[in-house]
Amino acid sequence: MKKGCLIGLIFGSLAVLFVIMMVLWGIRVYNNMVSMNEAVVSQWGNVETQYQRRMDLIPNFVNTVKGAANFEQQTLTQVIEARSKATSVTVDPSNLSEEALARFQEAQGEISSALSRLMVVVEQYPEIKATQNFRDLQVELEGTENRIAVERRKFNEVAQSYNAYIKRFPNNFIASIGGFQPKGYFKSAEGAEKAPEVKF
């Protein structure tokens, strides 16, 4: 065998080996992206579950408060309307973009705001606050708000890992070929960075 043929065979073998290694690398990166994407979707399911839990508690909460004489109907109406609007805003788990999450978060924020106003009004009705049913529902609602915060934080962590992975070079080539898009994040409510003003 001539020396030139031997060198050609070695280079050809190295080229084939390189191509095989690149294909195997691409498969591994693609499969990692699939797993990470599924982790984000799964965590989104956990977030939705906690928001749904809050939605399910609201009618009982409103009915408990509604029973009080002379209770402000407008406040109850705002809670019911906010709940109705929030249930109409859904997010497709395959499209967890910044815009989709912002719409979802805005609708959920309206519920939080309406519930906060309701709690302020309830302060004026000691007979409501004294009922066991109200206290139980209040504890459940507060617990649910805490669970929502925890699941949102976990979602942001999983989404951040996924986003960083698909944006890294050279993973970004596989991400663009595979159609992997960055995921959105939950953000703090506007003005949350400012400390509340306390007056005595």
Secondary structure, DSSP 4 states (H G I P E B T S, - for coil): --HHHHHHHHHHHHHHHHHHHHHHHHHHHHHHHHHHHHHHHHHHHHHHHHHHHHHHHHHHHHHHHHTSTT--HHHHHHHHHHHHHHHH----TT---HHHHHHHHHHHHHHHHHHHHHHHHHTT-HHHHTSHHHHHHHHHHHHHHHHHHHHHHHHHHHHHHHHHHHHSTTHHHHHHHHT--PPP---PPTTTTSPPP---
